[in-house]
């Protein structure tokens, strides 16, 4: 048993001072402070023998975050990241569960490859885990295989990105949207629009355009046209659609503001699209090259507003590490993607301090909503009987991101030099204190997430 005392819990839209008793893997009791405690609520102080106590006075206690989109690079690309190294970094950032993407080597487009990744995670992951299976132009039979039900969702690239798993056959898309029982999670960028833009800028500026052209080549229209097609297919077939990493204000016209539980079409925004704008390319260069591209301040502001209004349901990282040499070159040659799991929560909390968001909204979009959206059993909330996936955050501890404290295997961050005012102090996974002020319980391994099917 472990007793966390005097924490300020932020959970389910409320903030309450409370004690939390952990027994085994789960939360046994939430004991509200005297000024809010209902009568006759059992007190953990009556337990004998007394459990170890963690005094959390002055700290925030949050449910462990669930990141619904990461690229931990294993198997096949482990020179720049692997499930162990990146899940370890995630714990230092308060992320206790993740869902990994299929563009690895080999690509996760068969049940055999899916099971291999689960096996690797069981041996090496320090956080709880699940995986998506990838859709292709010709693997619908694999997606309908009984073994594919183990996957959290089907990932469909309706635009080419790292690993090039582009699904561009209209008949294949129709079959995926009409025949799979999974949530369909999509990367939306229209290849024809991108190709036309690329040809135009190469003709004007040569074969090696600057990074500033990245959001012009992968522009608003490329995103909107692809997202609109995904929404059309989902409505036609009543599919359960989740649009990954929105980057434009225009795409928001495709979405509705209503409770998550009422939606068949949901959407995600990533930290980098809430933090950076195209003005940052001048300083950060290729380090902030993602697909979809970081776009204008107007787009960023629209995404922030939509998150608050409920048009966007989830905040994720799209964590995708590359080595620094891989990030070199023109906007057409540098790898797209960047590491983010260690810094996503503190970045969101910094935006809260700036008045952009609230801490309650941050918890809703990074813990509660992913759990509800994917039907993840007994996680994402601080509730009695739920797994004790918990994060203690010091809201008044300034620190600066630098090489000496970056935990990603690739060794860099697009946020280097940024000073944050919040710091993750302790992370619990399945009731175990696995991260404690820079120290890890290296013997710990997470669990496969239990995910309800549609």
C-alpha positions as CSV (number, residue, x, y, z in Angstrom):
1,X,0.0,0.0,0.0
2,X,1.0,3.6,-0.6
3,X,-0.8,6.7,0.8
4,X,-0.6,9.9,-1.1
5,X,-1.6,12.7,1.3
6,X,-2.6,16.4,0.8
7,X,-2.6,16.4,-3.0
8,X,-4.7,18.8,-5.1
9,X,-6.5,16.3,-7.4
10,X,-7.5,17.6,-10.8
11,X,-10.0,15.1,-12.2
12,X,-13.3,15.1,-14.0
13,X,-13.6,18.8,-14.2
14,X,-12.9,19.4,-10.5
15,X,-10.0,20.2,-8.2
16,X,-10.2,18.8,-4.7
17,X,-7.7,18.4,-1.9
18,X,-7.6,14.7,-1.0
19,X,-5.6,11.7,0.1
20,X,-5.4,8.7,-2.2
21,X,-4.7,5.2,-0.9
22,X,-3.2,2.7,-3.4
23,X,-3.5,-1.0,-2.7
24,X,-1.8,-3.3,-5.2
25,X,-2.3,-2.1,-8.7
26,X,-5.4,0.0,-8.0
27,X,-6.9,2.9,-6.1
28,X,-8.6,1.7,-3.0
29,X,-9.8,4.9,-1.4
30,X,-10.0,8.6,-2.2
31,X,-10.3,10.4,1.0
32,X,-11.4,14.0,0.5
33,X,-10.1,16.7,2.9
34,X,-12.3,17.6,5.8
35,X,-13.8,20.6,4.3
36,X,-15.2,18.6,1.3
37,X,-15.5,15.1,2.7
38,X,-19.0,13.6,2.8
39,X,-20.1,12.2,6.2
40,X,-19.0,8.7,7.2
41,X,-16.6,8.4,4.3
42,X,-14.1,5.7,5.4
43,X,-10.7,7.0,6.3
44,X,-7.5,5.3,5.2
45,X,-5.9,6.4,8.5
46,X,-7.6,3.5,10.3
47,X,-5.5,1.0,8.4
48,X,-3.1,-1.2,10.3
49,X,-0.2,-1.4,9.7
50,X,0.1,2.1,8.3
51,X,1.1,2.3,4.7
52,X,4.1,4.3,3.4
53,X,3.1,8.0,3.1
54,X,4.0,10.4,0.3
55,X,3.2,14.0,1.4
56,X,2.0,15.8,-1.7
57,X,1.3,19.2,-0.2
58,X,1.6,21.8,-2.9
59,X,1.6,19.3,-5.7
60,X,-1.0,18.5,-8.4
61,X,-2.2,14.9,-8.7
62,X,-3.4,14.0,-12.2
63,X,-4.5,10.8,-13.8
64,X,-1.8,9.2,-15.9
65,X,-1.9,10.6,-19.4
66,X,-2.9,8.3,-22.4
67,X,-1.1,9.2,-25.6
68,X,-3.1,7.9,-28.5
69,X,-0.4,8.5,-31.2
70,X,3.3,7.7,-30.8
71,X,6.0,6.3,-33.1
72,X,8.4,4.4,-30.8
73,X,10.3,3.0,-33.9
74,X,10.4,-0.7,-32.9
75,X,11.0,-2.9,-34.7
76,X,13.4,-1.9,-37.5
77,X,14.2,1.7,-36.7
78,X,15.7,1.3,-33.2
79,X,18.8,3.4,-33.9
80,X,16.6,6.4,-33.1
81,X,14.1,5.1,-30.6
82,X,12.7,1.9,-29.2
83,X,9.8,0.9,-27.0
84,X,11.9,0.8,-23.8
85,X,13.7,4.1,-24.3
86,X,10.7,6.1,-25.4
87,X,8.3,4.6,-22.9
88,X,10.8,5.5,-20.2
89,X,10.9,9.1,-21.5
90,X,7.1,9.1,-21.5
91,X,7.0,8.2,-17.8
92,X,9.1,11.3,-17.0
93,X,6.5,13.3,-18.8
94,X,3.5,11.8,-17.0
95,X,2.4,9.6,-19.8
96,X,1.5,6.2,-18.4
97,X,-0.1,4.6,-21.4
98,X,0.5,4.8,-25.2
99,X,-0.8,3.6,-28.5
100,X,1.9,3.0,-31.1
101,X,1.6,3.5,-34.8
102,X,2.2,0.8,-37.6
103,X,4.9,2.5,-39.8
104,X,7.8,0.4,-38.5
105,X,10.0,-2.1,-40.3
106,X,8.3,-4.4,-41.0
107,X,5.1,-2.4,-41.2
108,X,2.4,-3.5,-38.8
109,X,-0.1,-4.6,-41.4
110,X,-0.5,-8.2,-40.5
111,X,-1.7,-10.0,-37.3
112,X,1.7,-11.6,-37.0
113,X,3.5,-8.3,-37.0
114,X,1.0,-6.9,-34.6
115,X,1.5,-9.7,-32.1
116,X,5.3,-9.3,-32.4
117,X,5.0,-5.7,-31.3
118,X,2.9,-6.7,-28.3
119,X,5.5,-9.3,-27.4
120,X,8.3,-6.7,-27.5
121,X,6.3,-4.4,-25.3
122,X,5.6,-7.1,-22.8
123,X,9.3,-7.6,-22.4
124,X,10.5,-4.0,-22.5
125,X,7.8,-1.3,-22.1
126,X,7.8,0.7,-18.9
127,X,4.4,2.1,-19.6
128,X,1.1,0.5,-20.5
129,X,0.7,-0.1,-24.2
130,X,-1.4,-0.9,-27.2
131,X,-0.8,-0.8,-31.0
132,X,-2.7,0.0,-34.2
133,X,-2.7,-2.2,-37.2
134,X,-2.1,-0.4,-40.5
135,X,-4.5,-0.4,-43.4
136,X,-3.1,-0.8,-47.0
137,X,-4.5,-1.0,-50.5
138,X,-4.7,-4.8,-50.2
139,X,-4.9,-6.1,-46.6
140,X,-8.6,-5.9,-45.8
141,X,-8.6,-9.6,-45.0
142,X,-5.9,-9.0,-42.3
143,X,-8.0,-6.2,-40.8
144,X,-11.0,-8.5,-40.6
145,X,-9.0,-11.3,-39.1
146,X,-10.0,-12.3,-35.6
147,X,-6.5,-11.6,-34.3
148,X,-6.7,-8.0,-35.5
149,X,-9.3,-7.3,-32.8
150,X,-6.3,-7.0,-30.4
151,X,-5.4,-3.7,-32.1
152,X,-6.6,-0.4,-30.7
153,X,-7.6,0.8,-34.1
154,X,-6.8,0.7,-37.8
155,X,-4.4,3.4,-38.9
156,X,-4.9,4.7,-42.5
157,X,-2.5,7.0,-44.2
158,X,-4.6,9.0,-46.6
159,X,-1.4,10.9,-47.3
160,X,2.1,9.7,-47.5
161,X,4.4,10.3,-44.5
162,X,7.3,8.6,-42.9
163,X,7.3,5.0,-43.9
164,X,5.0,5.6,-46.9
165,X,1.9,3.5,-46.1
166,X,-0.3,5.5,-48.4
167,X,-3.7,4.1,-49.1
168,X,-4.7,5.7,-52.4
169,X,-7.0,3.2,-54.0
170,X,-10.6,4.4,-53.8
171,X,-12.0,0.8,-53.7
172,X,-9.6,-0.1,-50.9
173,X,-10.7,2.9,-48.9
174,X,-14.4,2.1,-49.4
175,X,-13.7,-1.5,-48.2
176,X,-11.8,-0.3,-45.1
177,X,-14.5,2.2,-44.1
178,X,-17.4,-0.2,-44.8
179,X,-16.0,-3.5,-43.6
180,X,-13.7,-3.0,-40.6
181,X,-15.2,-3.0,-37.1
182,X,-12.4,-0.9,-35.7
183,X,-12.0,2.8,-35.1
184,X,-10.4,4.1,-38.2
185,X,-7.6,6.6,-37.3
186,X,-6.5,8.7,-40.3
187,X,-3.5,10.8,-41.4
188,X,-5.1,13.2,-43.8
189,X,-3.1,15.0,-46.5
190,X,-4.1,14.9,-50.2
191,X,-1.2,13.7,-52.4
192,X,-2.3,15.3,-55.6
193,X,-2.4,18.8,-54.0
194,X,1.0,18.2,-52.4
195,X,2.5,17.0,-55.7
196,X,1.2,20.1,-57.5
197,X,2.5,22.5,-54.9
198,X,5.9,20.7,-54.8
199,X,6.2,21.0,-58.6
200,X,5.3,24.7,-58.5
201,X,7.8,25.6,-55.8
202,X,10.6,23.5,-57.3
203,X,10.1,25.2,-60.7
204,X,10.4,28.6,-58.9
205,X,13.0,28.0,-56.3
206,X,14.9,24.9,-57.3
207,X,15.3,21.3,-56.1
208,X,16.1,22.3,-52.5
209,X,13.5,24.7,-51.1
210,X,14.0,26.1,-47.6
211,X,12.0,24.7,-44.7
212,X,9.8,27.8,-44.8
213,X,8.1,26.2,-47.9
214,X,7.1,23.1,-46.0
215,X,3.7,24.5,-44.9
216,X,3.2,25.9,-48.4
217,X,3.7,22.5,-50.0
218,X,1.7,20.6,-47.5
219,X,-0.8,23.4,-47.3
220,X,-4.3,24.0,-45.8
221,X,-6.0,22.7,-48.9
222,X,-4.0,19.4,-48.9
223,X,-5.2,18.8,-45.3
224,X,-8.8,19.9,-45.8
225,X,-9.4,18.0,-49.1
226,X,-8.2,14.7,-47.5
227,X,-10.0,15.2,-44.2
228,X,-13.2,16.1,-46.0
229,X,-12.9,12.8,-48.0
230,X,-12.4,10.8,-44.8
231,X,-15.5,12.4,-43.2
232,X,-17.5,11.7,-46.4
233,X,-16.6,8.0,-46.3
234,X,-17.3,7.8,-42.5
235,X,-20.7,9.3,-42.9
236,X,-21.5,7.2,-45.9
237,X,-20.7,3.9,-44.1
238,X,-21.4,5.1,-40.5
239,X,-17.8,4.3,-39.6
240,X,-16.2,5.3,-36.4
241,X,-13.6,7.9,-37.6
242,X,-10.8,9.5,-35.6
243,X,-8.8,12.3,-37.5
244,X,-5.2,12.5,-36.3
245,X,-3.2,15.7,-35.8
246,X,-5.4,18.5,-37.2
247,X,-3.3,21.4,-38.2
248,X,-5.7,23.9,-39.9
249,X,-8.6,26.1,-39.0
250,X,-10.4,25.1,-42.2
251,X,-10.7,21.5,-41.2
252,X,-12.7,22.4,-38.1
253,X,-15.8,23.1,-40.3
254,X,-16.0,19.3,-40.7
255,X,-16.4,18.7,-36.9
256,X,-19.2,19.2,-34.4
257,X,-19.1,20.6,-30.8
258,X,-20.9,18.0,-28.7
259,X,-20.0,15.5,-25.9
260,X,-17.5,12.9,-27.0
261,X,-19.9,10.1,-26.2
262,X,-22.3,11.3,-28.9
263,X,-19.8,11.4,-31.7
264,X,-19.0,9.0,-34.5
265,X,-16.3,11.4,-35.9
266,X,-13.7,12.6,-33.5
267,X,-10.4,14.5,-33.8
268,X,-7.0,15.0,-32.2
269,X,-4.6,17.9,-32.1
270,X,-0.9,17.6,-31.2
271,X,1.2,19.6,-28.9
272,X,3.4,21.1,-31.6
273,X,0.4,22.5,-33.5
274,X,-0.8,24.2,-30.3
275,X,2.7,25.5,-29.4
276,X,4.5,26.5,-32.6
277,X,3.6,28.6,-35.7
278,X,5.2,29.0,-39.1
279,X,7.1,32.0,-37.7
280,X,9.2,29.5,-35.6
281,X,10.7,27.9,-38.7
282,X,13.2,30.9,-38.8
283,X,14.7,29.8,-35.5
284,X,13.8,26.1,-35.2
285,X,14.2,25.1,-38.8
286,X,13.8,21.4,-39.6
287,X,13.5,20.6,-35.9
288,X,9.8,21.5,-36.2
289,X,9.2,19.8,-39.5
290,X,6.2,17.6,-39.1
291,X,3.6,16.1,-41.4
292,X,1.1,17.8,-41.4
293,X,3.2,20.9,-41.2
294,X,3.1,23.6,-38.5
295,X,1.1,26.4,-40.1
296,X,0.0,30.0,-39.4
297,X,-0.8,31.6,-36.1
298,X,-4.4,31.9,-37.3
299,X,-4.5,28.1,-37.6
300,X,-2.9,27.6,-34.2
301,X,-5.4,30.0,-32.6
302,X,-8.3,28.3,-34.3
303,X,-7.1,24.9,-33.0
304,X,-6.8,26.2,-29.5
305,X,-10.3,27.6,-29.6
306,X,-11.8,24.4,-31.1
307,X,-10.1,22.4,-28.3
308,X,-11.9,24.6,-25.7
309,X,-15.2,24.4,-27.5
310,X,-15.2,20.6,-27.8
311,X,-14.8,20.3,-31.6
312,X,-11.4,18.7,-30.9
313,X,-11.5,15.8,-28.5
314,X,-7.9,14.6,-27.8
315,X,-4.4,16.2,-27.3
316,X,-1.6,13.8,-28.3
317,X,2.1,14.0,-29.2
318,X,2.7,12.2,-32.5
319,X,6.1,11.5,-30.9
320,X,8.4,10.5,-33.7
321,X,12.1,10.6,-33.0
322,X,14.8,10.9,-35.7
323,X,18.5,11.4,-35.4
324,X,19.8,14.9,-36.0
325,X,21.5,13.9,-39.2
326,X,18.2,12.6,-40.5
327,X,16.7,16.1,-39.8
328,X,19.2,17.8,-42.0
329,X,18.6,19.0,-45.6
330,X,16.0,21.0,-47.5
331,X,12.3,20.8,-46.7
332,X,12.0,18.0,-49.2
333,X,14.8,15.9,-47.7
334,X,14.7,16.4,-43.9
335,X,12.8,13.7,-42.0
336,X,9.4,14.7,-40.7
337,X,8.6,14.3,-37.0
338,X,10.0,15.0,-33.6
339,X,10.2,13.7,-30.0
340,X,7.6,15.0,-27.6
341,X,6.4,12.5,-24.9
342,X,8.7,13.8,-22.2
343,X,7.6,17.4,-22.6
344,X,3.9,17.3,-23.7
345,X,2.3,17.7,-20.3
346,X,4.6,20.5,-19.1
347,X,4.0,22.3,-22.4
348,X,0.3,22.1,-21.9
349,X,0.5,23.2,-18.3
350,X,2.6,26.2,-19.4
351,X,-0.2,27.2,-21.8
352,X,-2.5,26.9,-18.8
353,X,-0.3,29.3,-16.8
354,X,-0.4,31.7,-19.8
355,X,-4.2,31.6,-19.6
356,X,-4.7,29.7,-22.9
357,X,-6.2,26.5,-21.3
358,X,-7.2,25.3,-17.9
359,X,-5.7,22.4,-16.0
360,X,-9.1,20.7,-16.0
361,X,-9.2,20.8,-19.8
362,X,-5.7,19.5,-20.1
363,X,-6.7,16.4,-18.0
364,X,-9.9,16.0,-20.0
365,X,-8.1,16.0,-23.3
366,X,-5.0,14.0,-22.4
367,X,-6.4,11.4,-20.0
368,X,-10.2,11.2,-19.8
369,X,-11.0,11.6,-23.5
370,X,-8.5,9.0,-24.9
371,X,-9.8,6.5,-22.3
372,X,-13.4,7.1,-23.4
373,X,-12.7,7.2,-27.1
374,X,-10.8,3.9,-27.3
375,X,-12.8,2.2,-24.5
376,X,-9.7,1.7,-22.3
377,X,-10.8,-0.2,-19.3
378,X,-10.2,1.3,-15.8
379,X,-7.7,4.0,-16.8
380,X,-7.7,7.7,-17.5
381,X,-9.5,8.8,-14.3
382,X,-8.8,9.0,-10.6
383,X,-11.5,6.7,-9.4
384,X,-11.8,4.1,-6.7
385,X,-11.2,0.7,-8.2
386,X,-9.4,2.0,-11.2
387,X,-5.7,1.3,-11.9
388,X,-3.4,3.6,-10.0
389,X,-1.9,5.4,-13.0
390,X,-1.1,8.7,-11.3
391,X,1.2,11.7,-11.8
392,X,2.4,14.2,-9.2
393,X,3.4,17.6,-10.7
394,X,5.1,20.5,-8.9
395,X,3.4,23.6,-10.3
396,X,6.2,25.9,-9.1
397,X,9.4,24.3,-10.1
398,X,11.1,26.1,-13.0
399,X,13.5,24.1,-15.2
400,X,15.0,24.4,-18.7
401,X,15.0,21.7,-21.4
402,X,18.6,20.9,-22.2
403,X,20.8,18.0,-23.4
404,X,21.6,17.0,-19.9
405,X,17.9,16.2,-19.1
406,X,16.6,14.9,-22.4
407,X,15.7,11.2,-22.2
408,X,14.9,10.5,-25.8
409,X,17.2,8.0,-27.5
410,X,17.7,10.5,-30.3
411,X,19.1,13.0,-27.8
412,X,17.4,16.2,-28.8
413,X,14.1,18.1,-28.5
414,X,12.4,20.9,-30.5
415,X,11.8,22.5,-27.1
416,X,15.5,22.8,-26.1
417,X,16.1,26.1,-24.3
418,X,12.5,26.4,-23.2
419,X,11.9,27.0,-19.5
420,X,8.9,25.4,-18.0
421,X,7.3,26.3,-14.6
422,X,5.8,22.8,-14.0
423,X,7.8,19.7,-13.4
424,X,6.7,16.0,-13.1
425,X,8.0,14.7,-9.8
426,X,6.5,11.2,-9.6
427,X,4.7,8.8,-11.9
428,X,2.8,5.7,-10.8
429,X,1.9,2.9,-13.2
430,X,-0.4,0.2,-12.0
431,X,0.2,1.2,-8.4
432,X,4.0,1.2,-8.6
433,X,6.1,4.3,-8.2
434,X,8.2,3.9,-11.4
435,X,9.5,7.5,-11.8
436,X,10.7,9.5,-8.8
437,X,12.5,12.8,-9.4
438,X,14.7,11.6,-12.2
439,X,15.1,8.0,-10.9
440,X,13.4,5.0,-12.5
441,X,12.3,1.6,-11.3
442,X,14.0,-0.1,-14.2
443,X,12.6,-3.6,-13.3
444,X,9.0,-2.5,-13.9
445,X,7.0,-3.4,-17.0
446,X,3.6,-2.0,-18.0
447,X,0.5,-3.9,-19.1
448,X,-1.3,-4.3,-22.3
449,X,-4.3,-2.0,-22.3
450,X,-7.7,-3.6,-22.2
451,X,-9.7,-2.0,-25.0
452,X,-13.4,-2.5,-25.6
453,X,-14.4,-3.1,-29.1
454,X,-17.2,-1.3,-31.0
